Amino acid sequence: MIGLSSADASHRSHGCLYDIERYGDNPVAYVPAAVSRIAAIQKTLSAVFIFLFGLALRNMLKLKWRVQGASLRSSAHGCPVELCAW
């Protein structure tokens, strides 16, 4: 186990990819602005897609439950109990 924090590993990998600048005595990884913007867009889109996937999964399971439940529980005139108004 290397024992590096994720921030330290990120700075090292960006330093290898792009370059390292010195601010005082501290080496700092230089990351171009375009790379930072693309990373922010990717994080946002990833969060949106994960949310949409969760909604789709929830709706799929809810629909499957309703189809199975409707065939088991129906009123005398044929409509499902939870959807029947009378």
Secondary structure in CASP SS format (residue, H / E / C, confidence):
PFRMAT SS
TARGET T0000
AUTHOR 0000-0000-0000
METHOD secondary structure of the structure
MODEL  1
M C 1.00
I C 1.00
G C 1.00
L C 1.00
S C 1.00
S H 1.00
A H 1.00
D H 1.00
A H 1.00
S H 1.00
H H 1.00
R H 1.00
S H 1.00
H H 1.00
G H 1.00
C H 1.00
L H 1.00
Y C 1.00
D C 1.00
I E 1.00
E E 1.00
R E 1.00
Y E 1.00
G C 1.00
D C 1.00
N E 1.00
P E 1.00
V E 1.00
A E 1.00
Y C 1.00
V C 1.00
P C 1.00
A H 1.00
A H 1.00
V H 1.00
S H 1.00
R H 1.00
I H 1.00
A H 1.00
A H 1.00
I H 1.00
Q H 1.00
K H 1.00
T H 1.00
L H 1.00
S H 1.00
A H 1.00
V H 1.00
F H 1.00
I H 1.00
F H 1.00
L H 1.00
F H 1.00
G H 1.00
L H 1.00
A H 1.00
L H 1.00
R H 1.00
N H 1.00
M H 1.00
L H 1.00
K H 1.00
L H 1.00
K H 1.00
W H 1.00
R H 1.00
V H 1.00
Q H 1.00
G H 1.00
A H 1.00
S H 1.00
L H 1.00
R C 1.00
S E 1.00
S C 1.00
A C 1.00
H C 1.00
G C 1.00
C C 1.00
P E 1.00
V H 1.00
E H 1.00
L H 1.00
C C 1.00
A C 1.00
W C 1.00
END
